[in-house]
């Protein structure tokens, strides 16, 4: 293969968005992925652009909930016993990231990336011909008690201070927006500025088609190592091939830290294994995305069906899926939405690449300025994809990044 300006490792939504943005700067770009476009978390996520989620997952609030959640092996957060020892160092870093000072620091960085991502999104969708896939159906977060609602208020105050629009609702107000909720939910909060995509897999595949149409190449191959050279970067693939480029971007999702390790960077990336069930489109008259925060999952209307999914299983890359988690969420969804028809669903499990402070790595590799890291977005890969693509293109073009990226440096750990 002839030498290209940039090789992007990873054909998920972040990698393809970065490849397209780099191509728009006049760079020749090749994408390499172990399975091909939209094969990982980009295929099965909830499809939301959650720009209002400016608060990091690592927070005092999650520490209060975690002990109760961990007691339920099918609950919102679980660690399989076979993985408990391996995950312990990551959990310790997560605990440290929950201090008020670190949460404040992470919130500033998260907010800046969210604002950039929202500002970049519609222009990116227009450039790629995917803007018809954008939806503005809002999000309804629901609470089972006044105490749960009151616990949420500091987070809403932080969003209010940032100018995010929302409204708190009683049961009658919730019913106007989303009929059919169980009466167990006594309060809710509606965020009208919540965007989503018609279907995340179809969107990612559309990005791949656009990239190819602009002259980009997508190769299938597993990258085992990056080797800086005097004139660029060489990539060693599992099948023995060697690819070379002037620069490289590592955006391989949950596998990114393995590649970074070949450059001597030990980045504490872990895998949140997410589960869902996608039901037929007529399973429920869903008018907005619903977040059941106390149970760690959402119900989303896609162009391809009704998706019930979420929760976190910190179980790494090798353990087999536990689809009882999908079944448990679906059973709860039936209880919370009494009219939901549970038949005909398709189950899925995918790997969300997560770092302990809830921020991604977006930075040049310490060993080589020709290598850019862009991974670790956790639940927010789709949400932050357009903003991350802008920052990656800035770095590849040797321009000043659109926002301060110091908080996203891989050496922060």
DADA-V545500 format. One record per residue. N is the residue number from 0. RES is the residue in one small letter. D_CENTER is the distance of its C-alpha to the mean C-alpha in Angstrom with 1 decimal. Layout:
<<N & RES & D_CENTER> <N & RES & D_CENTER>>
//
This chain:
<<0 & x & 31.9> <1 & x & 32.9> <2 & x & 31.2> <3 & x & 28.4> <4 & x & 27.3> <5 & x & 23.7> <6 & x & 21.9> <7 & x & 18.2> <8 & x & 17.1> <9 & x & 14.2> <10 & x & 14.1> <11 & x & 10.5> <12 & x & 9.3> <13 & x & 9.1> <14 & x & 12.3> <15 & x & 14.1> <16 & x & 13.4> <17 & x & 14.8> <18 & x & 17.6> <19 & x & 18.6> <20 & x & 18.8> <21 & x & 20.8> <22 & x & 23.0> <23 & x & 23.7> <24 & x & 25.1> <25 & x & 27.6> <26 & x & 26.3> <27 & x & 26.7> <28 & x & 23.4> <29 & x & 22.9> <30 & x & 19.7> <31 & x & 20.0> <32 & x & 17.9> <33 & x & 19.1> <34 & x & 18.8> <35 & x & 18.2> <36 & x & 15.8> <37 & x & 13.1> <38 & x & 14.2> <39 & x & 11.1> <40 & x & 7.8> <41 & x & 8.0> <42 & x & 11.1> <43 & x & 10.6> <44 & x & 7.7> <45 & x & 9.4> <46 & x & 9.5> <47 & x & 9.2> <48 & x & 9.3> <49 & x & 9.4> <50 & x & 11.6> <51 & x & 13.7> <52 & x & 11.5> <53 & x & 13.2> <54 & x & 14.1> <55 & x & 12.5> <56 & x & 12.0> <57 & x & 14.9> <58 & x & 17.8> <59 & x & 21.3> <60 & x & 20.3> <61 & x & 18.1> <62 & x & 21.0> <63 & x & 23.4> <64 & x & 21.5> <65 & x & 20.6> <66 & x & 24.2> <67 & x & 24.7> <68 & x & 21.5> <69 & x & 22.2> <70 & x & 25.6> <71 & x & 24.3> <72 & x & 23.2> <73 & x & 21.5> <74 & x & 20.1> <75 & x & 16.8> <76 & x & 16.7> <77 & x & 18.7> <78 & x & 19.8> <79 & x & 21.9> <80 & x & 25.3> <81 & x & 25.3> <82 & x & 22.3> <83 & x & 23.3> <84 & x & 25.3> <85 & x & 22.8> <86 & x & 20.0> <87 & x & 22.5> <88 & x & 22.1> <89 & x & 18.4> <90 & x & 19.2> <91 & x & 22.0> <92 & x & 19.8> <93 & x & 17.4> <94 & x & 20.7> <95 & x & 21.9> <96 & x & 18.9> <97 & x & 19.7> <98 & x & 23.0> <99 & x & 23.6> <100 & x & 24.1> <101 & x & 20.9> <102 & x & 18.9> <103 & x & 20.8> <104 & x & 20.0> <105 & x & 16.3> <106 & x & 16.4> <107 & x & 18.3> <108 & x & 16.0> <109 & x & 12.8> <110 & x & 15.1> <111 & x & 16.3> <112 & x & 13.0> <113 & x & 12.2> <114 & x & 15.7> <115 & x & 15.7> <116 & x & 12.7> <117 & x & 14.5> <118 & x & 17.7> <119 & x & 16.7> <120 & x & 15.1> <121 & x & 18.3> <122 & x & 20.2> <123 & x & 17.7> <124 & x & 17.8> <125 & x & 21.6> <126 & x & 21.9> <127 & x & 20.2> <128 & x & 22.0> <129 & x & 19.1> <130 & x & 19.7> <131 & x & 21.5> <132 & x & 18.2> <133 & x & 17.0> <134 & x & 17.8> <135 & x & 18.7> <136 & x & 19.3> <137 & x & 18.2> <138 & x & 16.9> <139 & x & 19.3> <140 & x & 18.8> <141 & x & 21.8> <142 & x & 23.9> <143 & x & 26.5> <144 & x & 28.8> <145 & x & 30.0> <146 & x & 29.1> <147 & x & 25.4> <148 & x & 25.4> <149 & x & 27.3> <150 & x & 24.8> <151 & x & 22.1> <152 & x & 24.3> <153 & x & 23.7> <154 & x & 20.0> <155 & x & 21.3> <156 & x & 24.0> <157 & x & 21.5> <158 & x & 19.8> <159 & x & 23.4> <160 & x & 24.4> <161 & x & 21.7> <162 & x & 23.1> <163 & x & 20.4> <164 & x & 22.4> <165 & x & 22.5> <166 & x & 25.4> <167 & x & 26.3> <168 & x & 27.9> <169 & x & 30.5> <170 & x & 30.7> <171 & x & 32.7> <172 & x & 30.1> <173 & x & 27.3> <174 & x & 29.5> <175 & x & 30.0> <176 & x & 26.4> <177 & x & 25.6> <178 & x & 28.7> <179 & x & 28.8> <180 & x & 27.1> <181 & x & 28.9> <182 & x & 31.3> <183 & x & 29.8> <184 & x & 27.3> <185 & x & 29.5> <186 & x & 27.2> <187 & x & 24.2> <188 & x & 22.3> <189 & x & 21.5> <190 & x & 19.2> <191 & x & 20.6> <192 & x & 18.4> <193 & x & 15.2> <194 & x & 14.3> <195 & x & 12.8> <196 & x & 13.3> <197 & x & 16.1> <198 & x & 14.4> <199 & x & 11.1> <200 & x & 13.2> <201 & x & 16.1> <202 & x & 14.4> <203 & x & 13.1> <204 & x & 16.7> <205 & x & 18.2> <206 & x & 16.7> <207 & x & 18.2> <208 & x & 21.5> <209 & x & 21.6> <210 & x & 21.1> <211 & x & 23.9> <212 & x & 26.1> <213 & x & 26.0> <214 & x & 27.3> <215 & x & 24.3> <216 & x & 24.4> <217 & x & 22.0> <218 & x & 23.4> <219 & x & 22.7> <220 & x & 23.1> <221 & x & 21.7> <222 & x & 21.9> <223 & x & 23.6> <224 & x & 24.5> <225 & x & 24.6> <226 & x & 28.1> <227 & x & 28.8> <228 & x & 32.1> <229 & x & 34.6> <230 & x & 33.4> <231 & x & 29.7> <232 & x & 27.5> <233 & x & 28.3> <234 & x & 25.9> <235 & x & 27.3> <236 & x & 26.2> <237 & x & 26.8> <238 & x & 29.5> <239 & x & 31.4> <240 & x & 30.6> <241 & x & 30.2> <242 & x & 28.4> <243 & x & 29.0> <244 & x & 27.6> <245 & x & 28.3> <246 & x & 24.7> <247 & x & 21.5> <248 & x & 17.8> <249 & x & 15.8> <250 & x & 12.3> <251 & x & 12.6> <252 & x & 9.5> <253 & x & 10.9> <254 & x & 14.3> <255 & x & 14.2> <256 & x & 16.2> <257 & x & 18.9> <258 & x & 19.5> <259 & x & 19.5> <260 & x & 22.0> <261 & x & 24.5> <262 & x & 24.7> <263 & x & 25.5> <264 & x & 22.2> <265 & x & 21.3> <266 & x & 17.7> <267 & x & 16.7> <268 & x & 13.5> <269 & x & 13.1> <270 & x & 11.5> <271 & x & 10.3> <272 & x & 11.7> <273 & x & 10.6> <274 & x & 13.5> <275 & x & 14.6> <276 & x & 17.7> <277 & x & 18.1> <278 & x & 21.6> <279 & x & 23.9> <280 & x & 23.6> <281 & x & 26.8> <282 & x & 25.6> <283 & x & 25.4> <284 & x & 26.1> <285 & x & 22.6> <286 & x & 22.8> <287 & x & 19.6> <288 & x & 16.4> <289 & x & 17.6> <290 & x & 15.8> <291 & x & 18.0> <292 & x & 16.9> <293 & x & 19.8> <294 & x & 18.7> <295 & x & 14.9> <296 & x & 14.1> <297 & x & 14.1> <298 & x & 16.2> <299 & x & 15.3> <300 & x & 17.8> <301 & x & 16.9> <302 & x & 19.6> <303 & x & 19.8> <304 & x & 20.1> <305 & x & 19.0> <306 & x & 15.9> <307 & x & 16.2> <308 & x & 13.4> <309 & x & 11.3> <310 & x & 12.9> <311 & x & 12.5> <312 & x & 14.8> <313 & x & 15.2> <314 & x & 17.1> <315 & x & 16.4> <316 & x & 16.6> <317 & x & 20.2> <318 & x & 21.0> <319 & x & 21.5> <320 & x & 19.3> <321 & x & 20.8> <322 & x & 20.6> <323 & x & 22.7> <324 & x & 19.4> <325 & x & 18.7> <326 & x & 22.3> <327 & x & 22.3> <328 & x & 19.6> <329 & x & 21.5> <330 & x & 24.7> <331 & x & 23.4> <332 & x & 22.3> <333 & x & 25.8> <334 & x & 27.3> <335 & x & 25.2> <336 & x & 25.8> <337 & x & 29.3> <338 & x & 29.5> <339 & x & 26.5> <340 & x & 27.8> <341 & x & 26.1> <342 & x & 27.7> <343 & x & 26.4> <344 & x & 22.8> <345 & x & 20.8> <346 & x & 18.9> <347 & x & 15.8> <348 & x & 14.0> <349 & x & 11.1> <350 & x & 9.8> <351 & x & 6.6> <352 & x & 7.8> <353 & x & 8.6> <354 & x & 11.5> <355 & x & 14.1> <356 & x & 14.1> <357 & x & 10.4> <358 & x & 10.7> <359 & x & 9.7> <360 & x & 12.8> <361 & x & 14.1> <362 & x & 17.7> <363 & x & 20.7> <364 & x & 21.6> <365 & x & 24.6> <366 & x & 26.8> <367 & x & 26.4> <368 & x & 25.6> <369 & x & 25.2> <370 & x & 22.0> <371 & x & 18.7> <372 & x & 15.6> <373 & x & 12.2> <374 & x & 9.6> <375 & x & 8.2> <376 & x & 5.1> <377 & x & 4.5> <378 & x & 3.3> <379 & x & 2.8> <380 & x & 2.9> <381 & x & 5.4> <382 & x & 6.6> <383 & x & 7.5> <384 & x & 8.5> <385 & x & 12.1> <386 & x & 12.7> <387 & x & 11.7> <388 & x & 13.9> <389 & x & 16.6> <390 & x & 16.6> <391 & x & 16.8> <392 & x & 19.5> <393 & x & 21.3> <394 & x & 21.4> <395 & x & 22.6> <396 & x & 25.2> <397 & x & 26.4> <398 & x & 25.8> <399 & x & 25.0> <400 & x & 21.3> <401 & x & 20.7> <402 & x & 19.7> <403 & x & 20.6> <404 & x & 18.2> <405 & x & 20.3> <406 & x & 17.8> <407 & x & 15.4> <408 & x & 18.2> <409 & x & 18.0> <410 & x & 21.4> <411 & x & 20.4> <412 & x & 20.4>>
//
